[in-house]
């Protein structure tokens, strides 16, 4: 894979996560089911700014002709991604943070509410009316 393509793929992810952390830190915390306080929001915004800095580096690095500069950028991305991966795995193994835990709870709650409302009003399951569909 050419480094230009690697930079572009990483650029899109960096823009998404950097903007999310910088502009919507509460939403990011809700994805992981974490409690939000002022210090955590502040640090999340700082991290988002750092990620957007990497996005800028990738944007300009994809057009450079210098092989040494591209290698340095690729090494920086490797270090950043490796540390992020190790930190994420360590947090998952502690059991204190579960990726998408808040979203999964919302989906399960919506399903339960829908089932209880159908039972309360006596709505039949569609499979009972149309066994072929």
Phi, psi and omega per residue, in radians:
X1 nan 2.364 3.096
X2 -1.253 2.582 3.135
X3 -1.090 -0.535 3.130
X4 -1.035 -0.748 3.135
X5 -1.212 -0.695 3.077
X6 -1.057 -0.758 3.112
X7 -1.105 -0.697 -3.133
X8 -1.160 -0.756 3.109
X9 -1.089 -0.824 3.136
X10 -1.141 -0.572 3.117
X11 -1.073 -0.803 -3.132
X12 -1.120 -0.740 3.102
X13 -1.148 -0.704 -3.132
X14 -1.140 -0.696 3.112
X15 -1.125 -0.773 -3.136
X16 -1.077 -0.939 -3.073
X17 -1.259 -0.628 3.109
X18 -1.131 -0.773 3.112
X19 -1.182 -0.688 3.123
X20 -1.081 -0.819 -3.137
X21 -1.159 -0.674 -3.094
X22 -1.289 -0.719 -3.014
X23 -1.716 -0.548 -3.054
X24 -2.271 1.055 -3.077
X25 -1.125 -0.557 3.121
X26 -1.136 -0.700 3.113
X27 -1.088 -0.720 3.120
X28 -1.075 -0.742 3.133
X29 -1.175 -0.637 3.125
X30 -1.157 -0.554 3.096
X31 -1.034 -0.615 -3.091
X32 -1.756 0.048 3.117
X33 1.198 0.574 -3.110
X34 -1.743 2.691 3.053
X35 -1.364 2.494 -3.102
X36 -1.901 2.265 2.969
X37 -2.297 3.074 -3.043
X38 -1.102 -0.696 -3.123
X39 -1.151 -0.720 -3.140
X40 -1.142 -0.704 3.100
X41 -1.108 -0.704 -3.136
X42 -1.102 -0.826 -3.138
X43 -1.140 -0.668 3.125
X44 -1.111 -0.686 3.095
X45 -1.174 -0.650 3.073
X46 -1.116 -0.745 3.106
X47 -1.112 -0.722 3.100
X48 -1.046 -0.712 3.082
X49 -1.118 -0.671 3.095
X50 -1.140 -0.724 3.109
X51 -1.124 -0.693 3.084
X52 -1.149 -0.529 3.034
X53 -1.118 -0.726 3.057
X54 -1.120 -0.642 3.102
X55 -1.080 -0.712 3.101
X56 -1.111 -0.739 3.107
X57 -1.049 -0.737 3.122
X58 -1.188 -0.656 -3.129
X59 -1.067 -0.816 -3.131
X60 -1.398 -0.481 -3.129
X61 -1.257 -0.446 -3.113
X62 -1.231 -0.340 -3.096
X63 -1.774 -0.097 -3.076
X64 -1.319 2.575 3.135
X65 -1.631 -0.216 -3.081
X66 -1.326 2.106 3.129
X67 -1.155 -0.690 -3.137
X68 -1.104 -0.703 3.131
X69 -1.149 -0.734 3.120
X70 -1.121 -0.715 3.103
X71 -1.120 -0.710 3.128
X72 -1.115 -0.721 3.109
X73 -1.147 -0.753 3.124
X74 -1.101 -0.693 3.096
X75 -1.135 -0.718 3.104
X76 -1.089 -0.718 3.108
X77 -1.162 -0.673 3.106
X78 -1.086 -0.799 3.131
X79 -1.102 -0.809 -3.141
X80 -1.054 -0.825 -3.105
X81 -1.201 -0.647 3.124
X82 -1.145 -0.790 3.123
X83 -1.138 -0.726 3.102
X84 -1.096 -0.705 3.124
X85 -1.155 -0.800 3.128
X86 -1.092 -0.757 3.124
X87 -1.122 -0.694 3.131
X88 -1.156 -0.749 3.113
X89 -1.118 -0.729 3.128
X90 -1.080 -0.728 3.125
X91 -1.186 -0.664 3.114
X92 -1.128 -0.664 -3.110
X93 -1.236 -0.426 3.099
X94 -1.267 -0.429 -3.135
X95 1.438 0.013 -3.135
X96 -1.385 -0.459 -3.123
X97 -2.225 2.343 3.089
X98 -2.223 2.096 -3.114
X99 -1.016 2.298 3.123
X100 1.101 0.377 -3.139
X101 -1.104 -0.760 -3.139
X102 -1.108 -0.721 3.124
X103 -1.158 -0.708 -3.135
X104 -1.127 -0.676 3.097
X105 -1.104 -0.698 3.133
X106 -1.145 -0.719 3.134
X107 -1.142 -0.796 3.124
X108 -1.074 -0.703 3.115
X109 -1.132 -0.697 3.114
X110 -1.127 -0.732 3.121
X111 -1.111 -0.766 3.137
X112 -1.092 -0.752 3.134
X113 -1.099 -0.719 3.124
X114 -1.105 -0.727 3.115
X115 -1.139 -0.756 -3.117
X116 -1.187 -0.592 3.112
X117 -1.222 -0.653 3.092
X118 -1.132 -0.706 3.128
X119 -1.176 -0.655 -3.092
X120 -1.163 -0.662 -3.112
X121 -1.684 -0.042 3.058
X122 1.345 0.529 3.120
X123 -1.329 2.321 3.134
X124 -1.407 2.681 3.048
X125 -1.233 2.388 -3.104
X126 -1.084 -0.481 3.129
X127 -1.179 -0.465 3.106
X128 -1.254 -0.580 3.140
X129 -1.425 -0.675 -3.083
X130 -2.203 1.416 -3.080
X131 -1.138 -0.354 -3.122
X132 -1.415 -0.389 -3.030
X133 -1.776 nan nan
